[in-house]
Amino acid sequence: MLKLFRVLRLSRIINYMNSTDEVKLSLKLFQLCLYLILYIHCTACLLFYIANIDKSWEPGQLTYYKDDLYDPEYFYEEESTHMKYIISFYNSILMLTGNDIYPQNFFQ
């Protein structure tokens, strides 16, 4: 986790490179995308952590619906960890783009 702070030095490395401005701008765009993905990842981890502690969060449309009957217990009991993270990642993107995701309890 502490090695992630090395990413912050990327802008200094880009500025001292002996290359054209187009290459530097491309690398800065890549850096911006990297920061965006890192922010979404951290937000998704926070959502995932809150959802696992409280177990009252009902996920959105990416969940698996068994026989067209939605059971909120299914998300916590039988859903894989990868799918839970993907749903949290998706909801983080929705929060970043301005969609309203309302808290369902005090802790959220």
N, C-alpha and C positions, 0 to 999 in steps of 0.2 A: 504494500500500500504506500509506503514512504517513497518508493521508487517512482511513483506517479508524479512527484514534484519535479522530476527531471524534464517532464514535458513542458513545464513553464520556461525552461531555458531554451526552448526551440526557437523562439523569436530572436534571441541574441545570436544564435548560430546562423539563422537565415540572414540576418543583417550583415554578418561578417563574411558571407560567402562571396567568392569571386565568380559571379555568374551574371547573366543578363537579368534585367528587371522582370521579364516575363516568367522566368524560372522562380524568382523570388516571390512574385505574386501568386504563382501556382502553389508554392509551398505554404504561403500564408493562408491561402484558401483551404488547403489540406489541414493546416493547423486549426483553423476555425471549425472545420467539420469534426476534427478529433475532439476539440473542446465541447462541441455540441453533443456528440455521442457520449462523452464522459459525463456530462451534466445529466443527460437522460438516464444513463446507467445508474448514477448515484441516486437520482429521484426514484427510479424503479426499485432499487434495493431498499430505499426507505419505505416505499409503499408495500413492498413484499414483507418487510420486517413488521410494519404496523398491522398488516393483514394477518400475519401468523400469530402475533401476540393476542390480538383482540378477537379474531375469528368471527367477526360480524360483517365483514366486507363482502358484498355480493358482486362478483366480477361481471364484466360486460359481455359483449357478443362473441368473444373468442372462445368461450368455454364450450365444453362438450355437453350437449343436451341428450340425455338418455331417454329414448322413446318419446321425445317431445315434451317430457315433463322435467322441469328444472328443479333440482334439489340442491339448495345452498350447501348442505352438508357434503355433497359430492365433491365440491371444490377443495375442501380441506382434508377429506378422508382419502379419496382415491386419485385425485389429479396428480400428475407427476410434477416434480419440482421445476423441471424445465418449462413446462406449460404454465405454471404459476408465474415464473419469471417473465415469460413472453407476454402474458396478460398484463403484468405490472409494467413492463416496458412499453406496451401499447398505450396503457393509460397515462404513462408519463409523457408520451408524445402528444396525447390528446390534451393534457394539462398545459403543455408548452405552447400549443397552437391556439389556445383560448377556449377550448370546449369546456363546458361546465361539468365538473365532477364534484358533486356535493358530498360533504362529510355525512356519515350516517350515525356517528356517535361522537361523544365529547373528545375522545383521544385523537381522532382523525382531524 
